[in-house]
Amino acid sequence: MKVVLTGYRGTGKTMFGRMLAGCLGLPFVDTDEAIERRTGMSVRELFAASGEAGFRAAEREAIAGLADFSGVVSTGGGAVLDPANVAALRKGGTVLLLEASAETICGRIGGSARPPLTGLSPEDEVRALLAMRRPFYRRAADFCVDTGAHQPGEVVEALLALLDGRRRDPAAFARFQMPEGEAERLAALGNATRLYAICGNPCLHSRSPALWNALFERYGIDARYTWLGHPDFDTILAGAQALGVQGLSVTIPHKEAAFLAADRADPHAEAIGAANTLFLRCGEVSASNTDWIGVRRPLEGVPPGRAVVLGAGGAASAAVYALLDLGCETTVLARNADAAAALASRFGCASGSLRDFGAIGPEIVVHATPVGMEGDARSLLSPPDLDPSMTVFDLVYTPAETPLLRAAAARGCRTIPGTEMFVYQACEQFLHMTGIAVGPETVREALGI
């Protein structure tokens, strides 16, 4: 068993770590103390001799040595800014984030010998670093505990309760679309196993559970990724919160609803107006969007030019955002011209109906509707619409070769399958959800593509 306590200075990592280790009968390691033993210098001396870069390098070595450690680990909040550290800390462990207000922290660390990290006043430095680090802290942690509002004994009780986990009733999954026997498999998991899920309507076709469960196994994370299919997003969110789901991947038709349901959203989700990623941690719902990365990365080698996005939903919005970021002159086309105009107006680009496609003569086409998904033989474009000079990117990934991509390939177009979007958005989403950086080749290997 490995338990990791992280957080900003003054949140009580070392004190509560020692108390927790005593309750559990486990050894305790503080990474700062481990660094001092390794280097033969105090943290202050190491900073003076090698700067923050030298300290972080020593910290990385110390944490790498704890990947297979059984016990309680206390580590600084700066450590979890490095995905390699997070991978080592998460392996076989549970990461608990200790939080406190800036005022509480300043009161606790006044007179500390730890060198400052900025030229700001102590109070301003705490506030600035907390604001910058909070997203990194929370994605690297499984649970959060506020140590500023409770007595030490109460904090330790809360930590122990989180480690015990929760029992899940199979009946709680009955409202959701999931494969036969999945509810029973979930109920049979250990109470401490964390849950993640894909949600949408439909979502049983999704390859995300196979991918995420393979990655959890690869990185030694005690978690299970499942399906929560339902036509009503409010039902999904309420059920996920009741079941202790820590992260949701969101697919059609719920991306706009997911964004609106969040307590906070990152700048990309704000700009796109849709979320494909929800974190359910620390008492709040946070939204992000990694779809735009899934569109942008496969197109980075394509010269920017006239681009058309087919569709007006959440995926289309992410595609527009990505294309504009790449410097493309972008037009939104949809069967519902009013919906296309509403989306285009948010980004200051042109719009029209599908019949306007030929007049535009785009160099890049991004298809962002469900048309052509498994079992659907339709395509929004016919072969005469397609010119060999075009790059055609279909965001549908089941099947890998859609009717649109078959037609485009037959016409000599450069084609990009939706599996490429899936791979790159999954890399970014896994980083957002776990704090661990995974490369596209690892994702392709896990998917067998």
C-alpha positions as CSV (number, residue, x, y, z in Angstrom):
1,M,0.0,0.0,0.0
2,K,1.3,3.4,-0.9
3,V,-0.3,6.7,0.1
4,V,1.0,10.0,-1.2
5,L,0.3,13.4,0.5
6,T,1.0,16.4,-1.6
7,G,0.1,20.1,-1.6
8,Y,1.6,23.5,-1.0
9,R,3.9,24.3,1.9
10,G,2.0,24.7,5.1
11,T,-0.8,22.4,4.3
12,G,0.6,19.8,6.8
13,K,1.9,17.1,4.5
14,T,4.7,16.0,6.8
15,M,2.7,16.2,10.1
16,F,-0.3,14.4,8.7
17,G,1.9,12.0,6.8
18,R,3.6,10.9,10.0
19,M,0.2,10.6,11.8
20,L,-1.3,8.6,8.9
21,A,1.7,6.3,8.7
22,G,1.3,5.6,12.5
23,C,-2.4,4.8,12.1
24,L,-1.7,2.4,9.2
25,G,1.5,0.9,10.6
26,L,3.5,1.9,7.5
27,P,6.9,3.5,7.0
28,F,7.0,7.3,6.3
29,V,9.2,9.1,3.8
30,D,9.4,12.9,3.2
31,T,10.9,13.6,-0.2
32,D,12.7,16.7,1.0
33,E,14.4,14.6,3.7
34,A,15.2,12.0,1.1
35,I,16.8,14.6,-1.2
36,E,18.9,15.9,1.7
37,R,20.1,12.4,2.4
38,R,20.9,11.8,-1.3
39,T,22.8,15.1,-1.8
40,G,24.3,15.6,1.6
41,M,22.9,19.2,1.5
42,S,19.9,20.9,3.1
43,V,17.3,22.1,0.7
44,R,18.4,25.7,1.2
45,E,22.0,24.7,0.4
46,L,20.9,22.8,-2.7
47,F,19.0,25.8,-3.9
48,A,22.0,28.1,-3.3
49,A,24.3,25.7,-5.1
50,S,22.2,24.6,-8.0
51,G,19.1,26.7,-8.1
52,E,15.5,25.4,-8.5
53,A,16.5,23.4,-11.6
54,G,19.1,21.4,-9.5
55,F,16.6,20.9,-6.7
56,R,13.9,19.6,-9.1
57,A,16.4,17.2,-10.7
58,A,17.3,15.8,-7.3
59,E,13.6,15.6,-6.4
60,R,12.9,13.7,-9.6
61,E,15.6,11.1,-8.7
62,A,14.2,10.7,-5.2
63,I,10.6,10.2,-6.4
64,A,11.6,7.8,-9.1
65,G,13.1,5.6,-6.3
66,L,9.6,5.6,-4.6
67,A,7.7,4.1,-7.5
68,D,7.5,0.7,-5.8
69,F,7.6,2.0,-2.2
70,S,5.0,0.7,0.3
71,G,4.3,3.3,2.9
72,V,3.3,7.0,3.3
73,V,5.0,9.6,1.2
74,S,5.0,13.4,1.8
75,T,6.0,15.4,-1.3
76,G,6.0,19.1,-2.2
77,G,3.4,20.6,-4.5
78,G,6.0,21.5,-7.0
79,A,6.8,17.9,-7.6
80,V,3.5,17.1,-9.2
81,L,4.0,19.7,-11.9
82,D,6.3,17.1,-13.5
83,P,4.3,14.3,-15.2
84,A,7.2,11.8,-14.6
85,N,7.0,12.4,-10.9
86,V,3.2,11.9,-11.0
87,A,3.6,8.6,-12.8
88,A,6.0,7.4,-10.1
89,L,3.8,8.6,-7.2
90,R,0.6,7.2,-8.7
91,K,2.1,3.7,-9.3
92,G,0.3,1.5,-6.8
93,G,-0.7,4.4,-4.7
94,T,-3.5,6.8,-3.7
95,V,-2.6,10.5,-4.0
96,L,-4.2,12.8,-1.4
97,L,-4.1,16.6,-2.0
98,L,-4.0,18.7,1.2
99,E,-5.4,22.2,0.7
100,A,-5.7,25.3,2.9
101,S,-6.4,29.0,2.2
102,A,-3.6,31.4,1.3
103,E,-4.1,33.1,4.7
104,T,-3.8,29.8,6.6
105,I,-0.6,28.9,4.7
106,C,1.0,32.2,5.2
107,G,0.4,32.0,8.9
108,R,1.9,28.5,9.0
109,I,5.1,29.1,7.0
110,G,6.0,32.5,8.4
111,G,9.7,32.4,9.3
112,S,10.4,29.3,7.1
113,A,14.0,28.7,6.0
114,R,12.7,27.5,2.6
115,P,14.0,29.9,-0.1
116,P,11.4,32.0,-2.0
117,L,10.5,30.9,-5.6
118,T,9.6,34.4,-6.8
119,G,10.5,38.0,-6.2
120,L,7.0,38.6,-4.7
121,S,6.2,39.2,-1.1
122,P,5.5,36.0,0.9
123,E,1.7,36.5,0.8
124,D,1.6,37.4,-2.9
125,E,3.9,34.5,-3.7
126,V,1.6,32.0,-2.0
127,R,-1.5,33.4,-3.8
128,A,0.2,33.4,-7.2
129,L,1.6,29.9,-6.9
130,L,-1.6,28.5,-5.6
131,A,-3.5,29.9,-8.5
132,M,-1.0,28.6,-11.0
133,R,-0.5,25.2,-9.5
134,R,-4.1,24.3,-8.5
135,P,-5.0,22.7,-11.8
136,F,-1.9,20.6,-11.7
137,Y,-2.4,19.6,-8.0
138,R,-6.0,18.5,-8.6
139,R,-5.4,16.5,-11.8
140,A,-2.6,14.6,-10.1
141,A,-4.6,13.8,-7.0
142,D,-7.4,11.3,-6.3
143,F,-8.9,13.1,-3.4
144,C,-8.7,16.5,-1.6
145,V,-8.9,17.4,2.1
146,D,-9.0,20.9,3.5
147,T,-6.6,21.0,6.5
148,G,-7.2,24.6,7.4
149,A,-10.8,24.2,8.7
150,H,-10.4,21.1,10.9
151,Q,-8.5,19.8,13.9
152,P,-5.6,17.4,13.2
153,G,-7.5,14.4,14.4
154,E,-10.4,15.2,12.1
155,V,-8.1,15.6,9.1
156,V,-6.6,12.1,9.7
157,E,-10.1,10.6,10.1
158,A,-11.0,12.2,6.8
159,L,-7.9,10.8,5.1
160,L,-8.5,7.3,6.5
161,A,-12.2,7.4,5.3
162,L,-11.1,8.3,1.8
163,L,-8.6,5.4,1.7
164,D,-11.3,3.0,2.7
165,G,-13.3,4.0,-0.3
166,R,-17.0,3.2,-0.8
167,R,-19.2,0.3,-1.6
168,R,-21.1,0.5,-4.9
169,D,-24.6,-1.1,-5.3
170,P,-25.1,-2.8,-8.7
171,A,-28.6,-1.2,-8.7
172,A,-27.1,2.2,-8.9
173,F,-25.8,1.4,-12.5
174,A,-29.2,0.1,-13.7
175,R,-30.3,3.4,-15.3
176,F,-27.3,3.5,-17.6
177,Q,-26.6,1.9,-20.9
178,M,-23.6,-0.4,-20.3
179,P,-22.5,-3.9,-21.6
180,E,-24.1,-6.9,-20.0
181,G,-22.5,-7.9,-16.7
182,E,-20.6,-4.6,-16.3
183,A,-22.7,-3.4,-13.3
184,E,-21.8,-6.6,-11.5
185,R,-18.2,-6.3,-12.4
186,L,-18.1,-2.8,-11.0
187,A,-19.8,-3.7,-7.8
188,A,-17.3,-6.5,-7.3
189,L,-14.3,-4.0,-7.4
190,G,-12.5,-3.1,-4.2
191,N,-14.0,-0.1,-2.4
192,A,-10.9,1.9,-3.0
193,T,-10.9,1.5,-6.8
194,R,-11.5,4.8,-8.5
195,L,-14.1,5.1,-11.3
196,Y,-13.9,7.0,-14.6
197,A,-16.4,6.8,-17.4
198,I,-17.4,7.7,-21.0
199,C,-20.9,9.3,-21.1
200,G,-23.1,9.9,-24.1
201,N,-26.0,8.7,-26.1
202,P,-25.0,6.3,-27.6
203,C,-21.6,5.5,-26.1
204,L,-21.3,1.7,-26.1
205,H,-19.3,1.9,-29.4
206,S,-16.6,3.9,-27.6
207,R,-13.1,2.5,-27.5
208,S,-12.2,4.7,-24.5
209,P,-12.9,2.0,-21.8
210,A,-10.5,-0.5,-23.5
211,L,-7.8,2.3,-23.8
212,W,-8.1,3.7,-20.3
213,N,-8.2,0.4,-18.6
214,A,-5.1,-0.6,-20.5
215,L,-3.4,2.6,-19.4
216,F,-4.5,2.2,-15.8
217,E,-2.9,-1.2,-15.8
218,R,0.3,0.1,-17.5
219,Y,0.8,2.8,-14.9
220,G,-0.3,0.8,-11.9
221,I,-3.4,2.8,-11.1
222,D,-6.2,1.1,-9.1
223,A,-9.0,2.5,-11.3
224,R,-11.7,1.3,-13.7
225,Y,-13.1,3.1,-16.7
226,T,-16.7,2.2,-17.7
227,W,-19.8,3.4,-19.7
228,L,-22.5,5.7,-18.5
229,G,-24.9,5.9,-21.5
230,H,-28.1,8.0,-21.0
231,P,-30.0,10.5,-23.1
232,D,-30.2,13.0,-20.2
233,F,-26.9,14.6,-19.0
234,D,-28.3,15.8,-15.7
235,T,-29.1,12.1,-14.9
236,I,-25.6,11.1,-15.9
237,L,-23.9,13.8,-13.7
238,A,-26.1,13.1,-10.7
239,G,-25.4,9.3,-11.0
240,A,-21.7,9.9,-11.5
241,Q,-21.4,12.0,-8.4
242,A,-23.4,9.5,-6.3
243,L,-21.1,6.7,-7.5
244,G,-17.9,8.6,-6.8
245,V,-16.9,8.8,-10.4
246,Q,-13.8,11.0,-10.6
247,G,-13.7,11.8,-14.3
248,L,-16.0,11.8,-17.2
249,S,-15.1,11.7,-20.9
250,V,-18.1,13.3,-22.7
251,T,-19.3,12.5,-26.2
252,I,-22.3,13.3,-28.3
253,P,-24.8,14.8,-27.6
254,H,-23.7,16.1,-24.2
255,K,-20.7,18.3,-24.7
256,E,-22.5,21.6,-24.5
257,A,-24.6,20.4,-21.5
258,A,-21.4,19.2,-19.8
259,F,-19.8,22.7,-20.2
260,L,-22.9,24.4,-18.8
261,A,-23.0,22.1,-15.8
262,A,-19.5,22.8,-14.7
263,D,-18.6,25.0,-11.7
264,R,-15.5,26.2,-13.6
265,A,-14.0,25.7,-17.0
266,D,-10.5,26.1,-18.5
267,P,-9.9,28.8,-21.2
268,H,-10.2,26.3,-24.1
269,A,-13.6,25.0,-23.0
270,E,-14.7,28.6,-22.4
271,A,-13.8,29.6,-25.9
272,I,-15.2,26.5,-27.5
273,G,-18.4,26.5,-25.4
274,A,-18.3,22.7,-25.0
275,A,-16.5,20.2,-22.8
276,N,-15.4,16.7,-23.5
277,T,-13.7,16.3,-20.1
278,L,-15.2,16.8,-16.6
279,F,-13.3,16.4,-13.3
280,L,-15.4,15.5,-10.4
281,R,-13.0,16.3,-7.5
282,C,-12.5,18.5,-4.5
283,G,-16.2,19.2,-4.3
284,E,-16.6,20.8,-7.7
285,V,-17.1,20.0,-11.4
286,S,-14.3,21.3,-13.6
287,A,-14.6,21.3,-17.4
288,S,-11.9,21.1,-20.1
289,N,-11.8,20.4,-23.8
290,T,-9.2,18.2,-25.4
291,D,-11.1,17.7,-28.7
292,W,-9.4,20.7,-30.3
293,I,-6.0,19.2,-29.6
294,G,-7.3,16.0,-31.3
295,V,-8.1,18.1,-34.4
296,R,-5.0,20.4,-34.3
297,R,-2.3,17.8,-34.0
298,P,-3.0,15.7,-37.0
299,L,-3.3,18.9,-39.1
300,E,0.0,20.4,-38.1
301,G,1.8,19.2,-41.2
302,V,-1.0,20.5,-43.5
303,P,-0.4,24.1,-44.9
304,P,-3.1,26.5,-43.6
305,G,-5.7,27.5,-46.1
306,R,-9.4,27.7,-46.8
307,A,-11.1,25.2,-44.4
308,V,-14.7,24.0,-44.1
309,V,-16.1,22.5,-40.9
310,L,-19.2,20.3,-41.5
311,G,-21.5,20.5,-38.5
312,A,-22.5,22.9,-35.7
313,G,-22.2,20.9,-32.5
314,G,-19.6,20.6,-29.8
315,A,-17.1,18.7,-32.0
316,A,-17.5,21.3,-34.8
317,S,-16.9,24.1,-32.3
318,A,-13.6,22.4,-31.2
319,A,-12.6,22.0,-34.9
320,V,-13.2,25.7,-35.7
321,Y,-11.1,26.6,-32.7
322,A,-8.3,24.4,-33.8
323,L,-8.4,25.5,-37.4
324,L,-8.3,29.2,-36.5
325,D,-5.4,28.5,-34.1
326,L,-3.6,27.0,-37.1
327,G,-4.2,30.1,-39.2
328,C,-6.9,28.7,-41.5
329,E,-9.7,30.8,-43.1
330,T,-12.6,28.8,-41.8
331,T,-16.3,28.5,-42.8
332,V,-18.9,26.5,-40.9
333,L,-21.5,24.6,-43.0
334,A,-24.4,22.6,-41.7
335,R,-27.7,21.2,-42.8
336,N,-29.2,23.8,-40.4
337,A,-27.8,27.1,-41.7
338,D,-29.0,29.0,-38.6
339,A,-27.1,26.7,-36.3
340,A,-24.0,27.1,-38.5
341,A,-24.4,30.9,-38.3
342,A,-24.7,30.8,-34.5
343,L,-21.5,28.8,-34.2
344,A,-19.6,30.9,-36.7
345,S,-20.6,34.1,-35.0
346,R,-18.8,33.1,-31.8
347,F,-15.6,32.8,-33.7
348,G,-16.0,35.6,-36.2
349,C,-15.9,33.3,-39.2
350,A,-18.2,32.7,-42.2
351,S,-21.1,30.2,-42.4
352,G,-23.6,28.7,-44.8
353,S,-25.5,25.6,-45.7
354,L,-24.1,22.4,-47.2
355,R,-25.0,23.5,-50.7
356,D,-22.4,26.3,-50.4
357,F,-19.6,23.8,-50.2
358,G,-18.7,23.8,-53.9
359,A,-18.5,27.6,-54.1
360,I,-15.9,27.7,-51.3
361,G,-13.4,25.3,-52.8
362,P,-11.7,24.4,-49.5
363,E,-8.3,22.9,-49.1
364,I,-9.2,21.4,-45.7
365,V,-12.4,19.7,-44.8
366,V,-13.2,18.6,-41.3
367,H,-16.4,16.5,-40.9
368,A,-17.8,16.9,-37.3
369,T,-21.2,15.2,-37.3
370,P,-22.2,11.6,-36.4
371,V,-23.1,10.9,-40.0
372,G,-21.2,7.8,-41.2
373,M,-20.8,6.3,-37.7
374,E,-21.0,2.5,-37.4
375,G,-24.1,1.3,-39.2
376,D,-24.7,4.5,-41.1
377,A,-23.8,4.4,-44.8
378,R,-24.4,8.0,-45.5
379,S,-22.0,10.9,-46.3
380,L,-22.7,14.6,-46.3
381,L,-20.5,14.9,-49.4
382,S,-20.6,13.0,-52.6
383,P,-17.5,12.1,-54.8
384,P,-18.1,15.1,-57.2
385,D,-17.7,17.5,-54.2
386,L,-14.2,16.2,-53.5
387,D,-11.1,17.5,-55.2
388,P,-7.8,15.6,-55.1
389,S,-6.1,18.7,-53.6
390,M,-8.2,18.5,-50.5
391,T,-7.3,17.1,-47.1
392,V,-10.4,15.4,-45.6
393,F,-10.5,14.8,-41.9
394,D,-13.5,12.8,-40.6
395,L,-13.8,13.0,-36.8
396,V,-15.9,9.8,-36.7
397,Y,-13.7,7.0,-35.6
398,T,-16.0,4.0,-35.7
399,P,-15.5,2.7,-38.3
400,A,-12.0,3.8,-38.9
401,E,-12.8,4.1,-42.7
402,T,-16.1,6.0,-43.0
403,P,-18.1,6.4,-46.2
404,L,-16.7,9.9,-46.5
405,L,-13.1,8.8,-46.2
406,R,-13.6,6.0,-48.7
407,A,-15.0,8.5,-51.2
408,A,-12.2,11.0,-50.5
409,A,-9.5,8.3,-50.9
410,A,-11.0,7.2,-54.2
411,R,-10.8,10.8,-55.5
412,G,-7.1,11.0,-54.5
413,C,-7.6,13.3,-51.5
414,R,-5.3,13.2,-48.5
415,T,-7.4,11.6,-45.7
416,I,-7.1,11.7,-41.9
417,P,-9.2,9.1,-40.0
418,G,-11.0,10.0,-36.8
419,T,-8.8,7.5,-34.9
420,E,-6.1,10.2,-35.1
421,M,-8.3,12.7,-33.3
422,F,-9.2,10.0,-30.8
423,V,-5.5,9.3,-30.1
424,Y,-4.4,12.9,-29.6
425,Q,-7.4,14.0,-27.6
426,A,-7.0,10.9,-25.4
427,C,-3.3,11.7,-24.7
428,E,-4.3,15.2,-23.6
429,Q,-7.4,13.9,-21.6
430,F,-5.3,11.3,-19.8
431,L,-2.9,14.1,-18.8
432,H,-5.8,16.3,-17.6
433,M,-7.4,13.4,-15.6
434,T,-4.3,11.8,-14.0
435,G,-1.4,14.2,-14.4
436,I,0.5,11.5,-16.4
437,A,1.8,12.2,-19.8
438,V,1.2,9.4,-22.3
439,G,2.5,9.5,-25.9
440,P,0.5,8.8,-29.0
441,E,2.4,5.6,-29.8
442,T,1.5,4.2,-26.4
443,V,-2.1,5.0,-27.1
444,R,-2.0,3.4,-30.5
445,E,-0.3,0.3,-29.0
446,A,-3.1,0.0,-26.4
447,L,-5.7,0.3,-29.1
448,G,-4.0,-2.0,-31.5
449,I,-3.9,0.5,-34.4
